Amino acid sequence: MSQCHLRNYFDTNIPFANAYIRLVFEVFVVIGIIIQIFLDFRDIKRIGRKKWWTVLSAFPAKITFKVTYFLVIAMVPIRVACEISPILLVIDNVLVTVTMIFTTVHYLYYCRVIRFVGPFVLMVYTIIATDIFRFMLIYGIFLMGFSQAFSLIFLSCEREANTIKALIVNQSSIITSYDTSIVKNAEAFENVIQSPIEAFVRTFILTIGEFTVLYRNLALCPANTMVWIGKVIFITFELFVSIMQFNMLIAMMTRTYETIFQTQLEYKRQRAQVILMLELSLSPKERHQYLLKYSRPTGTNKKTRSLVVSKKSSFNRETKQGQRVLEEKMKKIIEEKKAVLKRKMKDMEIKEGIRPVTGYSRTPRPHTQYMNRGGGGAQNGQPTNGNINSNF
């Protein structure tokens, strides 16, 4: 059937790239998604559902990518059952379109760790989550009200235009009472807002600067009263929505941009979040092995480990204060090296038998025999204090 062309992989009339290669890659995608779902369930079982979702909620791009798992899995039965109805082909195309968009957005997750791109990715997230959301709440209220107002105006104009056209067709004498310009406008008028939903879309298009079609047909309205009412509403909408609210949105986004841009080390924080997210997929044993690779022992205690960070000093080396700080740092480094060297020398001497091993066991204390004072008998063969009563 025509709606099942996506399922015809072995048709000889289809090019090789659109058939066999597409089949191979689609199979790889489905297998990869099944493996990824299994790994995600393993992570949820190991760290807990709440903790997994708390960490994942900090990465919107990662959430959209995981949504694509279920979209791709849903395509399989829809494509198999495509012969039931042509609507399934439409659903398949919609799922593919959404999947492509969500998968592309996932690249923002890895762009967060780049120094020159990471802050801008955070800006996009913050602007969408805060500025755009608040703006859409206010903008939606205005858009809903003005769109219905334009819908009523155009319905009134259409009703008047249909009345004049009916008089022209019937060749009624009443048509002579209308002005010639009104009759011409009635013949040229076209209602561009046929329903409330279309009014909503038309008004939204009006906010982005495309108002030629709507205003031209509004000017052709044969009802003069509705023309002036429509023009007043149009000017009010342009002032309070297109100009004021959009400039307010630009100001909010500028403030968010400046706030994030002032944080010079934002990309490092983003990199740390990405590392924490990636570490969730590792077991505790694997994380410990990686910890031993990128850390080193601190001081004489080898169990205490730390990261080595190279940091530029903010003081001037030529000043006295800078020289004093450098001397103190050098002294600390020398003391640590001496302590480590002494510990190594002591261990070597003990192994070679040069230094005697000091025993730390406690010396035995002499046994002290305690006597029961005031008792009637003797303990351990010793008499008690006082008179001894013997029976002979």
LINWOVEN-V51651 format. One record per residue. N is the residue number from 0. RES is the residue in three letters. D_CENTER is the distance of its C-alpha to the mean C-alpha in whole Angstrom. Layout:
{{N | RES | D_CENTER} {N | RES | D_CENTER}}
This chain:
{{0 | MET | 42} {1 | SER | 40} {2 | GLN | 37} {3 | CYS | 36} {4 | HIS | 36} {5 | LEU | 33} {6 | ARG | 35} {7 | ASN | 38} {8 | TYR | 37} {9 | PHE | 41} {10 | ASP | 42} {11 | THR | 44} {12 | ASN | 44} {13 | ILE | 40} {14 | PRO | 39} {15 | PHE | 39} {16 | ALA | 35} {17 | ASN | 34} {18 | ALA | 36} {19 | TYR | 36} {20 | ILE | 33} {21 | ARG | 31} {22 | LEU | 32} {23 | VAL | 31} {24 | PHE | 28} {25 | GLU | 27} {26 | VAL | 28} {27 | PHE | 26} {28 | VAL | 23} {29 | VAL | 24} {30 | ILE | 25} {31 | GLY | 22} {32 | ILE | 20} {33 | ILE | 23} {34 | ILE | 22} {35 | GLN | 19} {36 | ILE | 19} {37 | PHE | 22} {38 | LEU | 20} {39 | ASP | 17} {40 | PHE | 20} {41 | ARG | 21} {42 | ASP | 19} {43 | ILE | 18} {44 | LYS | 22} {45 | ARG | 22} {46 | ILE | 20} {47 | GLY | 19} {48 | ARG | 17} {49 | LYS | 16} {50 | LYS | 15} {51 | TRP | 13} {52 | TRP | 11} {53 | THR | 11} {54 | VAL | 10} {55 | LEU | 7} {56 | SER | 6} {57 | ALA | 5} {58 | PHE | 3} {59 | PRO | 2} {60 | ALA | 5} {61 | LYS | 6} {62 | ILE | 7} {63 | THR | 8} {64 | PHE | 10} {65 | LYS | 11} {66 | VAL | 13} {67 | THR | 15} {68 | TYR | 17} {69 | PHE | 18} {70 | LEU | 19} {71 | VAL | 21} {72 | ILE | 23} {73 | ALA | 24} {74 | MET | 25} {75 | VAL | 28} {76 | PRO | 30} {77 | ILE | 29} {78 | ARG | 31} {79 | VAL | 34} {80 | ALA | 35} {81 | CYS | 35} {82 | GLU | 38} {83 | ILE | 38} {84 | SER | 37} {85 | PRO | 36} {86 | ILE | 33} {87 | LEU | 31} {88 | LEU | 31} {89 | VAL | 29} {90 | ILE | 27} {91 | ASP | 26} {92 | ASN | 26} {93 | VAL | 23} {94 | LEU | 21} {95 | VAL | 22} {96 | THR | 21} {97 | VAL | 17} {98 | THR | 17} {99 | MET | 17} {100 | ILE | 15} {101 | PHE | 12} {102 | THR | 13} {103 | THR | 14} {104 | VAL | 10} {105 | HIS | 9} {106 | TYR | 12} {107 | LEU | 9} {108 | TYR | 8} {109 | TYR | 11} {110 | CYS | 12} {111 | ARG | 11} {112 | VAL | 14} {113 | ILE | 16} {114 | ARG | 18} {115 | PHE | 19} {116 | VAL | 15} {117 | GLY | 13} {118 | PRO | 14} {119 | PHE | 13} {120 | VAL | 10} {121 | LEU | 9} {122 | MET | 12} {123 | VAL | 10} {124 | TYR | 7} {125 | THR | 10} {126 | ILE | 12} {127 | ILE | 11} {128 | ALA | 10} {129 | THR | 13} {130 | ASP | 16} {131 | ILE | 16} {132 | PHE | 15} {133 | ARG | 18} {134 | PHE | 20} {135 | MET | 20} {136 | LEU | 21} {137 | ILE | 24} {138 | TYR | 25} {139 | GLY | 25} {140 | ILE | 28} {141 | PHE | 30} {142 | LEU | 29} {143 | MET | 30} {144 | GLY | 33} {145 | PHE | 34} {146 | SER | 34} {147 | GLN | 36} {148 | ALA | 38} {149 | PHE | 38} {150 | SER | 39} {151 | LEU | 42} {152 | ILE | 43} {153 | PHE | 43} {154 | LEU | 45} {155 | SER | 48} {156 | CYS | 48} {157 | GLU | 48} {158 | ARG | 51} {159 | GLU | 53} {160 | ALA | 53} {161 | ASN | 54} {162 | THR | 56} {163 | ILE | 58} {164 | LYS | 57} {165 | ALA | 59} {166 | LEU | 62} {167 | ILE | 62} {168 | VAL | 62} {169 | ASN | 65} {170 | GLN | 67} {171 | SER | 67} {172 | SER | 69} {173 | ILE | 67} {174 | ILE | 65} {175 | THR | 67} {176 | SER | 66} {177 | TYR | 63} {178 | ASP | 62} {179 | THR | 62} {180 | SER | 58} {181 | ILE | 57} {182 | VAL | 58} {183 | LYS | 57} {184 | ASN | 53} {185 | ALA | 54} {186 | GLU | 54} {187 | ALA | 51} {188 | PHE | 49} {189 | GLU | 46} {190 | ASN | 43} {191 | VAL | 40} {192 | ILE | 38} {193 | GLN | 40} {194 | SER | 37} {195 | PRO | 35} {196 | ILE | 32} {197 | GLU | 33} {198 | ALA | 34} {199 | PHE | 30} {200 | VAL | 29} {201 | ARG | 32} {202 | THR | 31} {203 | PHE | 28} {204 | ILE | 29} {205 | LEU | 32} {206 | THR | 29} {207 | ILE | 28} {208 | GLY | 32} {209 | GLU | 33} {210 | PHE | 36} {211 | THR | 39} {212 | VAL | 40} {213 | LEU | 39} {214 | TYR | 41} {215 | ARG | 44} {216 | ASN | 44} {217 | LEU | 44} {218 | ALA | 47} {219 | LEU | 49} {220 | CYS | 49} {221 | PRO | 53} {222 | ALA | 52} {223 | ASN | 53} {224 | THR | 52} {225 | MET | 48} {226 | VAL | 48} {227 | TRP | 48} {228 | ILE | 46} {229 | GLY | 43} {230 | LYS | 44} {231 | VAL | 43} {232 | ILE | 40} {233 | PHE | 39} {234 | ILE | 39} {235 | THR | 38} {236 | PHE | 35} {237 | GLU | 35} {238 | LEU | 35} {239 | PHE | 33} {240 | VAL | 30} {241 | SER | 30} {242 | ILE | 31} {243 | MET | 30} {244 | GLN | 27} {245 | PHE | 25} {246 | ASN | 27} {247 | MET | 25} {248 | LEU | 22} {249 | ILE | 23} {250 | ALA | 24} {251 | MET | 21} {252 | MET | 18} {253 | THR | 21} {254 | ARG | 21} {255 | THR | 17} {256 | TYR | 18} {257 | GLU | 21} {258 | THR | 19} {259 | ILE | 16} {260 | PHE | 19} {261 | GLN | 21} {262 | THR | 19} {263 | GLN | 21} {264 | LEU | 19} {265 | GLU | 15} {266 | TYR | 15} {267 | LYS | 17} {268 | ARG | 14} {269 | GLN | 11} {270 | ARG | 14} {271 | ALA | 14} {272 | GLN | 11} {273 | VAL | 11} {274 | ILE | 14} {275 | LEU | 14} {276 | MET | 12} {277 | LEU | 14} {278 | GLU | 17} {279 | LEU | 16} {280 | SER | 18} {281 | LEU | 21} {282 | SER | 24} {283 | PRO | 25} {284 | LYS | 28} {285 | GLU | 26} {286 | ARG | 24} {287 | HIS | 27} {288 | GLN | 29} {289 | TYR | 26} {290 | LEU | 27} {291 | LEU | 30} {292 | LYS | 30} {293 | TYR | 28} {294 | SER | 30} {295 | ARG | 33} {296 | PRO | 36} {297 | THR | 36} {298 | GLY | 40} {299 | THR | 43} {300 | ASN | 40} {301 | LYS | 39} {302 | LYS | 37} {303 | THR | 35} {304 | ARG | 32} {305 | SER | 30} {306 | LEU | 28} {307 | VAL | 30} {308 | VAL | 28} {309 | SER | 30} {310 | LYS | 30} {311 | LYS | 32} {312 | SER | 35} {313 | SER | 35} {314 | PHE | 39} {315 | ASN | 41} {316 | ARG | 43} {317 | GLU | 47} {318 | THR | 47} {319 | LYS | 48} {320 | GLN | 45} {321 | GLY | 43} {322 | GLN | 46} {323 | ARG | 47} {324 | VAL | 43} {325 | LEU | 43} {326 | GLU | 46} {327 | GLU | 45} {328 | LYS | 42} {329 | MET | 45} {330 | LYS | 47} {331 | LYS | 44} {332 | ILE | 43} {333 | ILE | 47} {334 | GLU | 47} {335 | GLU | 44} {336 | LYS | 46} {337 | LYS | 49} {338 | ALA | 48} {339 | VAL | 46} {340 | LEU | 50} {341 | LYS | 52} {342 | ARG | 50} {343 | LYS | 50} {344 | MET | 54} {345 | LYS | 55} {346 | ASP | 53} {347 | MET | 55} {348 | GLU | 58} {349 | ILE | 58} {350 | LYS | 57} {351 | GLU | 60} {352 | GLY | 62} {353 | ILE | 63} {354 | ARG | 62} {355 | PRO | 63} {356 | VAL | 60} {357 | THR | 61} {358 | GLY | 61} {359 | TYR | 59} {360 | SER | 61} {361 | ARG | 62} {362 | THR | 66} {363 | PRO | 68} {364 | ARG | 70} {365 | PRO | 73} {366 | HIS | 74} {367 | THR | 75} {368 | GLN | 77} {369 | TYR | 77} {370 | MET | 80} {371 | ASN | 80} {372 | ARG | 81} {373 | GLY | 83} {374 | GLY | 83} {375 | GLY | 86} {376 | GLY | 86} {377 | ALA | 85} {378 | GLN | 82} {379 | ASN | 82} {380 | GLY | 86} {381 | GLN | 86} {382 | PRO | 88} {383 | THR | 86} {384 | ASN | 87} {385 | GLY | 90} {386 | ASN | 93} {387 | ILE | 93} {388 | ASN | 95} {389 | SER | 96} {390 | ASN | 98} {391 | PHE | 101}}
